[in-house]
Amino acid sequence: MQIGISVEKNGLCPRKAVMKVWARTAGPGKARFVIEGQNGTRTGQLSATAVKNSAGVWLATYTRNITIQTDIATRYRASGDGKASAWAPLLAKCGPQVRHNTTTSGSTAEPRAKDAADVGKGGSKTPGTTTSAGKPPVTKPPATKPASQTKKAGGTGQAKKITLQCRSETMTVTRYGAVAKKTGKATAWIAWSHNVTKKWGSGWSDPLNAKNRSESCIWKGTYTCRVSARPCRY
């Protein structure tokens, strides 16, 4: 029995995660199991119908969609018929939320556009502008402070530069018994993130920030997938 969890990588919340459970059976029929959470949660009995794949293996597949609303760091496993899968981590951090509305102080009314017929006519004039017949008004640019008087953010006058920090060590994880190459790689990277979090903390655990990434899979009835990378963080 195996379990794997994949999470959307956009960094915003809410976002989607997909949990899958695979159970081998001796033949056609239903596989029955429960899913347990690290915090003690437990589902009722679940089931999935076994289907014979191209390799001649009877395999039951169960899929559950998860919506992530906030930061989460936990683990799940599946168990049934006296068997249990390894723990699969569910790790996600929610980045800044998308702003739907912006407001500015002061009047929100748009200035009235000048008609061509108004150009060159007498009458009231906008302060700070002059008009002459046949010529558009000349608008003076706003005064700017000398460079020596400009306020410097943080006292440096430059935006803070964010650099990527990488560890010198390489984390390598091998995933055995995967039924599909894509799933084998995905669950191997999930395990990589989990192991990195345990050793160095969650700030280093995003595979998308990692350097010297490599991944490979070998088919021997099932897939054995190996991933390797140097953890990095901003």
N, C-alpha and C positions, 0 to 999 in steps of 0.2 A: 504494500500500500504506500502511495506517495502523495504528497501535497505540495503545491506551488502557488505563490502569490506574485502577481505582476502589478505594478503601479504606474499610472500615467506620469510622465516626466516633466510636465509643464510647470510644476512648482507652485501653482495657485490652488486654492480650495474654494468651493468643493471640487474634487476630482475623483476619477474612477479607479478602482482596483478590481482585479479579477482573481478569485480563488478557485483552483481546480484540484480535484481529488481523483486519483487513478487507482483502481483496485483490480488485480488479476483474479480471474476465476478459472475453475477447472473446465467450465463449459458454459453454455447459454443459461441465462437466468439473471437474477438480481443480486448485486452486492449491497450489503447493509452495513452502515457504519455511523459514527457520530463525529462531530468536530468539537475539539476542546480548545479553549483559550488559556493563555498563560495566567490570566487573572481568575481562573476558576470557572469561567462560563462554559456551558456545554449545551449543544443543540439536542433536540430530540432525534430519534432514529431517522436517518436519511437513507435513500436507496438510489441506485443507478443500474440500468440494464447493460449487461455485458454484450459487446460486439466483437466479432472475430476480425482482427486487423490483417494487413497484408503479410505479416510475419507468422500468421497462424496462431496468434495469442489472443485469448479471450480477455477483453479489457473493458471494465466499466468506468465511465467518465462522468463526474459530477461537477457542475460549474455554478458558482455563486458570485453575483456582482455586489461590490461594496462601494459605498459613497463615503469618501473621506472629507470630514468637515473641519478638522483641526489637527494639530501635530499628534502623531501616534507612533509608539514604539512598543510592539508586543509580539507574541508568537502564537501560532496555531499548529495543531496536529490532528490527524484523522486516526480513528481506531475502530476495529470491528473484527469479528470472528477470531479473536485472540491475537490479532496483529495490530501494530501501530506504526504510523509513519514517523519520520524524524520531524522535529519542530521546524516550521517555516516562519521566518520573521516577516512582519509587516511594519515597515519603517517609512515614514513620510513626514516631511516638514512643509508647512504652508507658508509660502512667500507672501509679499505684499499683495493686498487685494486690489482688483481693478477698480479705478475710480470712474463712476458713471456720470457724476455731475461736478462741475467746477464753478466757483463763484468768485467774483472780484468785488472789491469795495468801491463805493461811489455809484454814480448814475449808470444804469444799464441801457439808457436810451441811445440810439445811434444818431450821430450828427446828420442834419439835413444836407443832402447833396446839393451843390450849386447847379442851377440850370445855366445852360450856355447863354441864355438871354440876360442873366443877371450879371455876367462878367462885364466890367467896364462901366456899370451903372453907378450913379451916386447913391447916397442914402447911408444907412448905418453900416459901419465897417466892423469887421472882427478886430478886437484889440490885438495890436502887434502886427497887423498886415496893412499894406497900402495897395491901392488900385489905381490904374490909369486906363484910359479908354483903349480897348482892344487888347489889353494885356491881363493875364490872370494874376490874382494876388500872389505875392511872394511871402512864403511862410518861413520865418526864421527857425533854424533848428534849435532844440532845447540846449541850454548851456550845460556843459559837462564840467565836472571837477577836474583839476589837474591831477595827473597820475599820482603825485605825492600825497593827495588828500583822499584818494579812493580807499574805502574801507577794505581791508584785506581779511578774507575768511581765515580764521585760525591763526592770524598773524603772519601767514606765509605768502599770501597773494596768489596762491595756486590751489586748485582742487586737490583733495587728498587722493593719492594714487593707490588703488587696491591691487595688490600683487598676489599671485598664486604661490602658496607654500606647499612643498612636496616633501614627503618623508624619503629617506634614503633606502628604507627597507621595501621589499616587494611582498605583497600578500598573494598567495596562490591557493586556489580551492579546486577540488575535483568532485564532480557530481556523477554518481554511479546510477545505472539502471533507469535512465530516462527513456521514455517511449518515443519521443520526438526530439530532433536536434534543436529546434527552436526553444522548446520547453527546457531541454537540458541546459542550454546556455543561459536562459532567463533565470532559472532557479539557482544555477551556479553563481551568477552575479548577486542574487539575493543573499546567498550564503556568504559571499565575499563581503558584502556590506555589513552583515551581522558580525562576522569575525573581526572586521576592522573596528566596528563600534565597541566590541568587547575589549579590544587591545588598546585603542587610541582615543575612543570617544566618537560620538555621532557626527561631529564636525568634519571628520575625515571620510565618512562612509559613502559619499555619493560617487558611483562609478563614472559618472559623466565628467567629473573633475579630475579623475585619475590620469596618470601619465604611464607611458610604456604598456598600454593595454594589449593583451593578447588573449585569444580564445580559440579552442579547437575541440573537435569531437571525433570519437572513434566508434564505429559500429561493430558490435559483437553480440548480435541478438537484441541488445538494447544499446543505447548511446552512453558512452562515458565522456563527459565534457569537462575540460580544464580551462579555467580562466586565471589570469594573472595581471597585476597592475600595481603601480606605486600610488598609495593614497595621497591626495592633495586637498587643500582647502583654501578658501579666500579669507 
